[in-house]
């Protein structure tokens, strides 16, 4: 992963804030990108925030706030007076304003809605109906929209009048008189055609799969953008009315959020992905997101401990048998975790549609068997040829070949079954309408620890006659 | 994760291929998006590929091939005759052609280069100098480029002449007479300004951080696009000459690839991310990518086994001590894995720049201690109040409170140290110029298994006097 190169202006900005030099802060902040501004803000101690925000004023703050983690929004807005907030909210695009209002408490949201003009308030309230993580919750209504009956000349004039209110003109959508989505044109089609050409003649169709319902999951929208290499995805209602657009940069953010969520869930971290950065999250929040799984899984481990306790007499007959117990147990956790990793990732890349469970299970059964066999053979060779040099003391009447065979059989059985189980559990979670990534690496390990104990002791008792 | 809805045309296409009805295949294939075409191709059995490719011909195949996993490219190209390949390569944009030539063997690459026209061959050879995973390797040279000295009218005519050769006109870059990048204009600036306006007057500056060196890592390029919400990122050489652009859809693919790679590495899957889908990857490839870690870690587990064997006499003094051993060991793996998950993810989101290691370690030390304490208290309560009901038999002279204390101390020590270690190892990997995600969940578990054994037996021996 490449290092972020710290731009010098950001450092100068931080120094100006420390020195409480408001005009210097404003001067530097006006020059740099809002993404850098947001980074600088997050790097500051909290007591510097008021100086920073007062210096840059509501116009510059608006763009910057969009880039902040949700958890920092309300505190930042609190530093502005109502008149400043009016300016700030006017600066924001509709989707960003909605995101911001979704990030604050109910009381603040009502207060802020009252600061918007009547038109903005109505629009914002209608957008607030969609959940944050739906296509409707992420869309903007600031986009180029033309009527099919216009000419190129009318279209250019229409767009020019409204150009400050559109986020992108790289794709312009065409609607009929009733607002149904019927096509799209590119700005280049307007720029490169004669002025009397009707829009109807130069528009392209929008395929039924290249649009998304406002109520659909945000991830579905992002995947459509990704699959069809779109810059802009139109969002419609169930009657095909064009409501808004989702842009490529939203899609990138969504994909980033979703893959972070998968990654964290799989690592046994509970709760929604916190938008705050790792270092900005307080220790206690880190603690809270991990404690649940850790305590829950500890109780599952008691089952492993119980099995071990019950078979304690086997181990006490020859200490050498302890040598292989952790390996058999761990090999299950490792191979099961690998299988789960592959399946969860393939699921989030939309590769495993409904009905592929059997094919996956069959593939993993074979993969698991091959892995178990390989591991079994390696460890059998170790037991038969290297272990004797350490003369660890075998149970009475048992030779190294028989011990090697037992270890190999136990490993093969454990790895095969753990791999198989690890590949199936995400399907089980999906069938129960859960995120497959709840089958985390620690969870799978805890489960196959138990089976590993049972398999090892059963095999050793049977094959060695203990 | 939402389900992919299977479009009916794709099914019709598959049926037409099965029926060997070449004209039906062509008719349907001409109507659907190349991404769907590629999906249909991958869903077919290999023996149907020749029929499919012959039916759609080189023009349609060109766009589709771009969407295929690398491993399927060479086989697909093999089905075309040289004359068809000439057409196919002419259809491709320069960056796609380069990607394709990078996906085939050396012998095939030379043969294919010979099929290109002299101009294309020279361009392709110059692009092949950049590694696949660098900004230069991903860029396209088909982009809108204007000279600062042009007027709007000249610019529009210049772009119109060349419009089939540009991938995007949403951002057009401006160069000086020597080809240095000096600004950018949007197509809307051209469309909405009078024809005699000089480009120099309407162009915007391109910040020094909003460009990327051709030799930079592809992930750096994607992160710049993401950070600054760009549609297009200019790629330059060390003298600021504009060489090409990377578009937003490339960035999405790069981010997807990189997060898959992180996820798989962390799950203990070795090797580069295979571009083939899970189900299209043969069982033996799955086996190969997992076997290395599995065998390596099994040998690490022998160390755990050795510790257990050495302390076997402790366990044999009271079987109840076995009850907590798997828990202490597993709690380390779980908490260490959680810490590693958080750190690796924060690193790939570029949150942890150089020099933050100490802050992370301190945060994790506190988090780990809190987690260990919580777990210790839970299990002490269990041991003191619930366990006695099962009268498991304690070592001579030891009461439940003392056992509870030992378990609590061992858990706290194990979870604290495992969390601390889990957070530091990715920094270690990074310092050694490795991908931090090589510190996989299984690797951290194997390491803290050993420390867990040592901690548990030491604590039990000391506090219980065994």
Boltz contact constraints between the chains, C-beta under 6 A:
constraints:
  - contact:
      token1: [A, 1]
      token2: [B, 347]
      max_distance: 6.0
  - contact:
      token1: [A, 1]
      token2: [B, 348]
      max_distance: 6.0
  - contact:
      token1: [A, 2]
      token2: [B, 217]
      max_distance: 6.0
  - contact:
      token1: [A, 2]
      token2: [B, 219]
      max_distance: 6.0
  - contact:
      token1: [A, 2]
      token2: [B, 220]
      max_distance: 6.0
  - contact:
      token1: [A, 4]
      token2: [B, 350]
      max_distance: 6.0
  - contact:
      token1: [A, 4]
      token2: [B, 353]
      max_distance: 6.0
  - contact:
      token1: [A, 7]
      token2: [B, 209]
      max_distance: 6.0
  - contact:
      token1: [A, 33]
      token2: [B, 228]
      max_distance: 6.0
  - contact:
      token1: [A, 35]
      token2: [B, 227]
      max_distance: 6.0
  - contact:
      token1: [A, 35]
      token2: [B, 228]
      max_distance: 6.0
  - contact:
      token1: [A, 160]
      token2: [B, 192]
      max_distance: 6.0
  - contact:
      token1: [A, 169]
      token2: [B, 188]
      max_distance: 6.0
  - contact:
      token1: [A, 170]
      token2: [B, 170]
      max_distance: 6.0
  - contact:
      token1: [A, 187]
      token2: [B, 187]
      max_distance: 6.0
  - contact:
      token1: [A, 188]
      token2: [B, 169]
      max_distance: 6.0
  - contact:
      token1: [A, 191]
      token2: [B, 191]
      max_distance: 6.0
  - contact:
      token1: [A, 192]
      token2: [B, 160]
      max_distance: 6.0
  - contact:
      token1: [A, 209]
      token2: [B, 7]
      max_distance: 6.0
  - contact:
      token1: [A, 217]
      token2: [B, 2]
      max_distance: 6.0
  - contact:
      token1: [A, 220]
      token2: [B, 2]
      max_distance: 6.0
  - contact:
      token1: [A, 226]
      token2: [B, 252]
      max_distance: 6.0
  - contact:
      token1: [A, 227]
      token2: [B, 35]
      max_distance: 6.0
  - contact:
      token1: [A, 228]
      token2: [B, 33]
      max_distance: 6.0
  - contact:
      token1: [A, 228]
      token2: [B, 35]
      max_distance: 6.0
  - contact:
      token1: [A, 229]
      token2: [B, 249]
      max_distance: 6.0
  - contact:
      token1: [A, 248]
      token2: [B, 248]
      max_distance: 6.0
  - contact:
      token1: [A, 249]
      token2: [B, 229]
      max_distance: 6.0
  - contact:
      token1: [A, 252]
      token2: [B, 226]
      max_distance: 6.0
  - contact:
      token1: [A, 252]
      token2: [B, 252]
      max_distance: 6.0
  - contact:
      token1: [A, 259]
      token2: [B, 259]
      max_distance: 6.0
  - contact:
      token1: [A, 260]
      token2: [B, 345]
      max_distance: 6.0
  - contact:
      token1: [A, 263]
      token2: [B, 263]
      max_distance: 6.0
  - contact:
      token1: [A, 263]
      token2: [B, 345]
      max_distance: 6.0
  - contact:
      token1: [A, 267]
      token2: [B, 337]
      max_distance: 6.0
  - contact:
      token1: [A, 267]
      token2: [B, 338]
      max_distance: 6.0
  - contact:
      token1: [A, 267]
      token2: [B, 341]
      max_distance: 6.0
  - contact:
      token1: [A, 268]
      token2: [B, 334]
      max_distance: 6.0
  - contact:
      token1: [A, 268]
      token2: [B, 338]
      max_distance: 6.0
  - contact:
      token1: [A, 269]
      token2: [B, 338]
      max_distance: 6.0
  - contact:
      token1: [A, 277]
      token2: [B, 351]
      max_distance: 6.0
  - contact:
      token1: [A, 278]
      token2: [B, 346]
      max_distance: 6.0
  - contact:
      token1: [A, 278]
      token2: [B, 351]
      max_distance: 6.0
  - contact:
      token1: [A, 283]
      token2: [B, 363]
      max_distance: 6.0
  - contact:
      token1: [A, 283]
      token2: [B, 366]
      max_distance: 6.0
  - contact:
      token1: [A, 283]
      token2: [B, 367]
      max_distance: 6.0
  - contact:
      token1: [A, 286]
      token2: [B, 367]
      max_distance: 6.0
  - contact:
      token1: [A, 287]
      token2: [B, 367]
      max_distance: 6.0
  - contact:
      token1: [A, 287]
      token2: [B, 370]
      max_distance: 6.0
  - contact:
      token1: [A, 290]
      token2: [B, 338]
      max_distance: 6.0
  - contact:
      token1: [A, 291]
      token2: [B, 374]
      max_distance: 6.0
  - contact:
      token1: [A, 294]
      token2: [B, 334]
      max_distance: 6.0
  - contact:
      token1: [A, 294]
      token2: [B, 335]
      max_distance: 6.0
  - contact:
      token1: [A, 294]
      token2: [B, 371]
      max_distance: 6.0
  - contact:
      token1: [A, 294]
      token2: [B, 375]
      max_distance: 6.0
  - contact:
      token1: [A, 295]
      token2: [B, 378]
      max_distance: 6.0
  - contact:
      token1: [A, 297]
      token2: [B, 334]
      max_distance: 6.0
  - contact:
      token1: [A, 298]
      token2: [B, 327]
      max_distance: 6.0
  - contact:
      token1: [A, 298]
      token2: [B, 331]
      max_distance: 6.0
  - contact:
      token1: [A, 298]
      token2: [B, 375]
      max_distance: 6.0
  - contact:
      token1: [A, 301]
      token2: [B, 326]
      max_distance: 6.0
  - contact:
      token1: [A, 301]
      token2: [B, 327]
      max_distance: 6.0
  - contact:
      token1: [A, 301]
      token2: [B, 330]
      max_distance: 6.0
  - contact:
      token1: [A, 304]
      token2: [B, 326]
      max_distance: 6.0
  - contact:
      token1: [A, 305]
      token2: [B, 322]
      max_distance: 6.0
  - contact:
      token1: [A, 305]
      token2: [B, 323]
      max_distance: 6.0
  - contact:
      token1: [A, 305]
      token2: [B, 324]
      max_distance: 6.0
  - contact:
      token1: [A, 305]
      token2: [B, 326]
      max_distance: 6.0
  - contact:
      token1: [A, 305]
      token2: [B, 327]
      max_distance: 6.0
  - contact:
      token1: [A, 308]
      token2: [B, 322]
      max_distance: 6.0
  - contact:
      token1: [A, 309]
      token2: [B, 319]
      max_distance: 6.0
  - contact:
      token1: [A, 309]
      token2: [B, 322]
      max_distance: 6.0
  - contact:
      token1: [A, 309]
      token2: [B, 323]
      max_distance: 6.0
  - contact:
      token1: [A, 312]
      token2: [B, 319]
      max_distance: 6.0
  - contact:
      token1: [A, 312]
      token2: [B, 322]
      max_distance: 6.0
  - contact:
      token1: [A, 316]
      token2: [B, 316]
      max_distance: 6.0
  - contact:
      token1: [A, 319]
      token2: [B, 309]
      max_distance: 6.0
  - contact:
      token1: [A, 319]
      token2: [B, 312]
      max_distance: 6.0
  - contact:
      token1: [A, 322]
      token2: [B, 305]
      max_distance: 6.0
  - contact:
      token1: [A, 322]
      token2: [B, 308]
      max_distance: 6.0
  - contact:
      token1: [A, 322]
      token2: [B, 309]
      max_distance: 6.0
  - contact:
      token1: [A, 322]
      token2: [B, 312]
      max_distance: 6.0
  - contact:
      token1: [A, 323]
      token2: [B, 305]
      max_distance: 6.0
  - contact:
      token1: [A, 323]
      token2: [B, 309]
      max_distance: 6.0
  - contact:
      token1: [A, 324]
      token2: [B, 305]
      max_distance: 6.0
  - contact:
      token1: [A, 326]
      token2: [B, 301]
      max_distance: 6.0
  - contact:
      token1: [A, 326]
      token2: [B, 304]
      max_distance: 6.0
  - contact:
      token1: [A, 326]
      token2: [B, 305]
      max_distance: 6.0
  - contact:
      token1: [A, 326]
      token2: [B, 449]
      max_distance: 6.0
  - contact:
      token1: [A, 327]
      token2: [B, 298]
      max_distance: 6.0
  - contact:
      token1: [A, 327]
      token2: [B, 301]
      max_distance: 6.0
  - contact:
      token1: [A, 327]
      token2: [B, 305]
      max_distance: 6.0
  - contact:
      token1: [A, 330]
      token2: [B, 301]
      max_distance: 6.0
  - contact:
      token1: [A, 331]
      token2: [B, 298]
      max_distance: 6.0
  - contact:
      token1: [A, 334]
      token2: [B, 294]
      max_distance: 6.0
  - contact:
      token1: [A, 334]
      token2: [B, 297]
      max_distance: 6.0
  - contact:
      token1: [A, 334]
      token2: [B, 442]
      max_distance: 6.0
  - contact:
      token1: [A, 335]
      token2: [B, 294]
      max_distance: 6.0
  - contact:
      token1: [A, 337]
      token2: [B, 267]
      max_distance: 6.0
  - contact:
      token1: [A, 337]
      token2: [B, 441]
      max_distance: 6.0
  - contact:
      token1: [A, 338]
      token2: [B, 267]
      max_distance: 6.0
  - contact:
      token1: [A, 338]
      token2: [B, 268]
      max_distance: 6.0
  - contact:
      token1: [A, 338]
      token2: [B, 269]
      max_distance: 6.0
  - contact:
      token1: [A, 338]
      token2: [B, 290]
      max_distance: 6.0
  - contact:
      token1: [A, 341]
      token2: [B, 267]
      max_distance: 6.0
  - contact:
      token1: [A, 345]
      token2: [B, 260]
      max_distance: 6.0
  - contact:
      token1: [A, 345]
      token2: [B, 263]
      max_distance: 6.0
  - contact:
      token1: [A, 346]
      token2: [B, 278]
      max_distance: 6.0
  - contact:
      token1: [A, 347]
      token2: [B, 1]
      max_distance: 6.0
  - contact:
      token1: [A, 348]
      token2: [B, 1]
      max_distance: 6.0
  - contact:
      token1: [A, 350]
      token2: [B, 4]
      max_distance: 6.0
  - contact:
      token1: [A, 351]
      token2: [B, 277]
      max_distance: 6.0
  - contact:
      token1: [A, 351]
      token2: [B, 278]
      max_distance: 6.0
  - contact:
      token1: [A, 353]
      token2: [B, 4]
      max_distance: 6.0
  - contact:
      token1: [A, 363]
      token2: [B, 283]
      max_distance: 6.0
  - contact:
      token1: [A, 366]
      token2: [B, 283]
      max_distance: 6.0
  - contact:
      token1: [A, 367]
      token2: [B, 283]
      max_distance: 6.0
  - contact:
      token1: [A, 367]
      token2: [B, 286]
      max_distance: 6.0
  - contact:
      token1: [A, 367]
      token2: [B, 287]
      max_distance: 6.0
  - contact:
      token1: [A, 370]
      token2: [B, 287]
      max_distance: 6.0
  - contact:
      token1: [A, 371]
      token2: [B, 294]
      max_distance: 6.0
  - contact:
      token1: [A, 374]
      token2: [B, 291]
      max_distance: 6.0
  - contact:
      token1: [A, 375]
      token2: [B, 294]
      max_distance: 6.0
  - contact:
      token1: [A, 375]
      token2: [B, 298]
      max_distance: 6.0
  - contact:
      token1: [A, 378]
      token2: [B, 295]
      max_distance: 6.0
  - contact:
      token1: [A, 441]
      token2: [B, 337]
      max_distance: 6.0
  - contact:
      token1: [A, 441]
      token2: [B, 441]
      max_distance: 6.0
  - contact:
      token1: [A, 442]
      token2: [B, 334]
      max_distance: 6.0
  - contact:
      token1: [A, 449]
      token2: [B, 326]
      max_distance: 6.0
